[in-house]
Amino acid sequence: MKQPDPARKRALFDAEARISWVLAALAGLIGAAAFMHTAGYFVTFMTGNTERAILGHFHDERDMAVAAAALLASFLSGVIVASWCRRHFWTSHPHGPTLLTTVSLAVAAFTDLYLVAHDDDGSRIAFVPILFVAFGVGALNTSFVKDGEVSIPLSYVTGTVVKLGQGIERHIGGGDYADWLGYFLLYTAFALGSFLGGLLSLAVPGWAMLITAFAVCLITTGYTYLHLDRHGPLTESP
């Protein structure tokens, strides 16, 4: 089996790849916070929300069906708004959507803190903050765009696994490890983020999970917006 060319090999571990791992792990952590400290809402799994929005009416779970539809709409709104901002405001900041995600998580965290202070015990995250979280995750998924299309879907794990399987098959058929390693690392980062989120959920209440996700996203945004976008490769193609 052949070895990948040097340029392709470097691309597997360059600044773009590393930040994609961080953002994928962040998406996993956010998803864990929403799932573990709520009634089981999905903010990264739109396939599940679509099925819940439809099938909930067949199982006398209409409240969950409506919630799933609202989460789907919020996620979609995040994608649309972030894409619009990329086109009109972030032409020189291809990772600008992380800023929108940070703001969304801040609003979610402070909204949840307000609800906890008034009429909640803090062990569960209320539904309204989760809508802001879903919006932020939708925006986060537009962080990597090439030729006007998302090139690295951070929370679309099904697509990543499919591409991983195809890459493994190409490697077996005479390709090289670069056909699948990038997808494996992205998947591993998301899984690690979910694992860390699960561990964190055992130790802290829901409001602290949102603040943690906000803090991580803020640090990541600072790096991408102030450093990577100025000194790293710009992959945006309007």
N, C-alpha and C positions, 0 to 999 in steps of 0.2 A: 504494500500500500504506500502511496506517495505521501510526502510531507508537504504541508501547506507552504505557499510562498511567504517570504519574510514579511511583506506588507500585510498580508491577511493574518498572519500569526500575531503581529503587533496589534492589529485592530481588535483582537480578542481580549486584550488587557489594557487598552488605551483609556484615556480619561473619560471618553463617552461610555465605554463599556462599564467602567467602575461606577460612574454615577448612575447608570441604569440599574446596577445591582442594589445600590443604596435606595433608589426610588422604588424598586420592586419590593425590597424588604420593608420599606415604609408602607407600601400598599398592603402588604401582608399584615403588618402590625395594626394598621387602621382597621382592616377587616376583622382582625381578632378582637379589637376593642368593641366594635359594633356588635359582633356576634355573641361574645361572652357576657357582655353586660347589658344586653337587651333581651327581648323575647325571641331572639334568633333572627334578627334582620340581616340581610345581605347588602353590603355596599360595594362589593367587588364582583359579585356573581349575578350578572344580569340575566343569564339563562335561567337561574333559579327564580329570580324575581318575576320573569315573564310567565313561567309555569305556575308560580304561586298566584299571580294576578288572575290567571284563568281558572286553574283547578281549585282554588280556594272556594269558589262559588259552588263546587260540587261536593264539598266536605263540610258545609256549614261553618266555614272560616272566612266569612266575608270581610271582617275587620282586617285580617291578615292579607287578604287579596287586595283590598284598597291600599293598605300600607305598602305592599310590594309594587303596585302600580305607581304610587307616589315616589317611591325610591327610584324606580326606573326612569320616571320623568325628570327627577332631580339630577340623576347621573347624566342623562342625555343633555339636559340644560348646561351642565358643567362642560361637556364636550363642545357644545355649540358656542358658548360664551368664550371659552379658552381659545377655540379655533379662530373666532372673530378677533379677539385681542391679538393673537399671533399675527394675523394678516395686517392689522392696522396699527398696532403699537409696539409689537415685539419683533420686528423684522431683524433687529440686531441682537436679540436675546432669544435664541431658539428654545431655551429652557424657562422662559417666562411663565409658563403655566404653573410652575411650582410656587410662584408668588400668589397666584389665585388660590391654590390649594392651602397655602399657609393661612391666608385670610379666612378661608372657609372653616378651617379647623379652629382658628381663634374664635370665630363667631360661635361655632358649635360648643367649644369649651366654656365660653363665658355664658352662653345661654343655659347650658346644663348647670353651671354653678349658681346662676340665678334661680333656677327651678329647685335645686337642692336647698338653697337658703330659705326658700319660702314654703315648700310643701313636699319635699322628697327626702328620703334618708340617704341618698347618694350611692346606694348599692346597685342601682340600675340607671342606665342612661335613657332619658326620655326620648320619644320618637322625633320631636321637632329638631333637636340637635343632630340626630342621625340624618335628617334630610340635608343639612348643611355638609355633613361628612360625605354623603353620597355625591353631592355636587362637587366637592373637592377632589374626590377620587376620579370622577369623570374628567375633570380638568387635568389631573395628573397624567392621565393616559394620553394626552396630546403633547407630552414633553419631548418626544422624539418623532420628528416628521421629516420625510424625504419625498420630494416631488409631490407635495401636497397631501400625502397620505401618511398615517401613523406607521413608523418603521419598527418601533419596539413597543408593543402593547403591554404595559406594565402589570395589569391585573387580569389580563385575558389568558389565564393559565391553560385553558383547553387548547387554544391556538398554539401556545408555546410547546405543549406536550406533543401536539401533532407534528410541528416542525422538528422537534427533537427526534421523534420516531423516524421521520423522513431522512433526517441527517444521518442517523445511525445506519439506516439502510444504504444510503449512498456511500458511507464509509466502508461498510461490509462489501459493497459492490466495486470497490477500487478507489474510492475517494480518500479523503483525509479527515483527521479528527476535528478540523475546523468546521466541518459540515454540521457538527452537532454540539460541540463544546460550549459555544456561546449561548445556545438555548438551555443547555443543562445548567450553566452558571446562573442564568436569569431565573430559571425555575427554582434552583436551590436557594437563591436570595429571597424569593417570595416565601418559600416554605420556612426559611429561617426566621423571617420577619413574623410569620404567623406563630411559629413556635415561641419566639421571645414574647410576643403579645399574649400568648396563652399563659406563659409563666408569670408575666407581669400581672395578668388579671387575677391570679391566685393571691397576690400580695397587696393589691391596691384596689380601691373602689373605682367605679366607672368614671367619675369626674377626673380622677388622677390619670386614667388612661388617655383621656382626650388631651389633657395638658401635656402629657409625655409625647403623644403623637405630634402635637403642635410644636413643641420644643425641637424635636428631631427635624421636622419639616422646615422650621425657621432656619436652623443651622445649614441644612442642605440647600435651601433657597439662597442664603447668603453666599455659599460657595459657588453655586451655579451662576447666579446673577452677577456677582461682582468679580469672580475669577475665571471660571470655565468659559463663559460666554465672551470674555475679553481676550483670553489667552489660548483657549482651546479651539478645536475645529467648529465652524458654523455649518450645521448640516441642513439648515432651513432652505427650502426652495419654494418661493411664493407660488 
